[in-house]
Amino acid sequence: MAEAGEIIVNMAELDRYVVSCMMASGATEDSARVLSDLLVTADYRGHYTHGLCRIDVYTSDVKCGVTCGGGKDPTVVKETVATALIDGNNLLGPVVGKFAMDVAIQKAKTAGVGIVTVRGSNHYGIAGWYSLRATKQGLLGMSMTNSDKVMIPTRSKTRSLGTNPLSMTAPGKDGDSFELDMACTTVAWGKVEIKKMKGETLPTGWALDKGGKETCDTSAVAGLLPLGGLEQNSGYKGYGLAMMVEILTSVLSGAEMCSFVRKWKTYEKPANLGHCFLAIDPGAFAEGFTDRMQNLMDHNRNLEPVEGEEEVLVAGDPERQHMALCDKLGGIPYHPNQIEFLDDIAKSLGVDPLEHVTKSC
Ligand SMILES: NC(=O)c1ccc[n+]([C@@H]2O[C@H](COP(=O)([O-])OP(=O)(O)OC[C@H]3O[C@@H](n4cnc5c(N)ncnc54)[C@H](O)[C@@H]3O)[C@@H](O)[C@H]2O)c1
C-alpha cells in the first residue's frame, strides 16, 4: 500500500480534474466519468500505481486516436443464459469492463452464474473495481485482464506475460467483504517505478536483470518475477496463475495474447486486450453464505499476531484502512511530485490545475 504524502486533494476535485483532462483529449463526458471513477477509486483504495498517475496514458491514447474516446457501446458478439463474448470496440478499458461486468451480474441473477469474456479492450486499471460491482449487489465477483509483457516466466531470460491482475471479492455481513485484488507478479510494475523515483533499492523476489539474475537495482531491471519469486520459492505458481488469466482473457475471447500484446505507451496499433468477468449468486448454493463468509474472515482476523504486528488482516483490510485515512484527512494524500506531474499534464491540455491543501499527516 502507498504511504501518505503531504498534499490532500478532495475527491470531487480529483473527479473534476480527470473528467476535464479526458474531455480535453477528445473523450466523451460519459466515458471520462467512468474512467474518473476508476482512477479516483484506485487512489482512494491506496493503489496509487493504477490511479491518477496513469492519466497520461489514457489522455495520450485517446488524443492520438489509438483508443476510442466514446460515442458507442461495446457489442455482445454471442451469448447464452450464463455466458457472453463481448467486443469492447476499442473503447477505454473501464468503459468496456463496467459494461461486461454488468452483463455478468445480470446473468448471475437469472442463471446463478455469469461468465463474460472480452476482446478489443484497453488498459482497465484496478481489477477490484469490477468485482466489487458484483459484491455490492450480494454476489461473488471475479475480474481479470491480460496486459503487456513485463513478467519473466520461471527458467526464462525473456519477458513474456503481463502482470495479469485478478480480483475475487465476496460479501460478508453488514457491508464487510473479502476483497482480493492482486497482480500475478510479486508486485505491480508501478511499484518498481516508485522505488526508482525515491532512489531506493528493491526487495529480493521482485525482478531479474537482462542476464536472468535476480536484481535489487532499479536501473538494472529487465522484467518482473512471477508471484513467489525464483523457482526455489515457487515462482512457477505465479507464472501458472498468469497463464490461467491469459487463458480466461485472451485465449477464450480471441484478444491479443502474451508477448504479442502492444507495449504500454506505444501507439502503432490498438491494444486489443482481453478481460474476463465472473459473477456468482451464493443463493444458488448452500443457505447461509454470508454468515459463513463473515466467520471465515473474523476467524482469521482474530488470530494472535506475531510480535511487532497489531493485527492479522484479510484481503481488503489494507484498502479499508487507506480509505479511512482519506476520510479522516478529507481527501486523498499525494506526494508533492505526484501533484507536480498532474499539474504539468493539466497545463499541456489547457485544464485548470488541481486545487489542494497542504497538511502534514
Ligand atoms: N490493469 C493492469 O494491467 C494491472 C496490472 C497490475 C496490477 N494492477 C492493479 O494494481 C493493484 C495493485 O496490485 P498489487 O499486486 O501490487 O497489490 P498489493 O500487493 O498491494 O495487494 C494485493 C492484495 O493483498 C491484500 N493484502 C495486502 N496486505 C495484506 C495482508 N497483510 N494480509 C492480507 N491481505 C493483504 C490486499 O488487500 C490486496 O487484495 C491492484 O488493484 C491490481 O488490480 C492492474
The ligand as an ORCA input file, in Angstrom:
! r2SCAN-3c Opt
* xyz 0 1
  N      -4.591     -3.312    -15.190
  C      -3.405     -3.824    -15.052
  O      -2.757     -4.126    -16.038
  C      -2.833     -4.074    -13.670
  C      -1.611     -4.740    -13.569
  C      -1.103     -4.991    -12.308
  C      -1.776     -4.592    -11.171
  N      -2.959     -3.933    -11.303
  C      -3.672     -3.473    -10.093
  O      -2.732     -2.888     -9.207
  C      -3.179     -3.011     -7.880
  C      -2.009     -3.413     -7.004
  O      -1.650     -4.783     -7.221
  P      -0.609     -5.480     -6.223
  O      -0.437     -6.898     -6.620
  O       0.605     -4.624     -6.118
  O      -1.455     -5.396     -4.860
  P      -0.980     -5.485     -3.320
  O       0.211     -6.362     -3.216
  O      -0.884     -4.123     -2.753
  O      -2.231     -6.208     -2.628
  C      -2.687     -7.444     -3.091
  C      -3.811     -7.963     -2.223
  O      -3.282     -8.383     -0.961
  C      -4.080     -7.858      0.104
  N      -3.183     -7.651      1.246
  C      -2.154     -6.772      1.349
  N      -1.538     -6.911      2.540
  C      -2.195     -7.898      3.205
  C      -2.026     -8.533      4.476
  N      -1.050     -8.195      5.327
  N      -2.888     -9.517      4.825
  C      -3.885     -9.912      3.989
  N      -4.084     -9.362      2.755
  C      -3.239     -8.377      2.377
  C      -4.686     -6.589     -0.419
  O      -5.905     -6.297      0.270
  C      -4.920     -6.952     -1.888
  O      -6.164     -7.603     -2.034
  C      -4.354     -3.970     -7.911
  O      -5.541     -3.196     -7.786
  C      -4.299     -4.595     -9.295
  O      -5.561     -4.943     -9.838
  C      -3.509     -3.684    -12.524
*
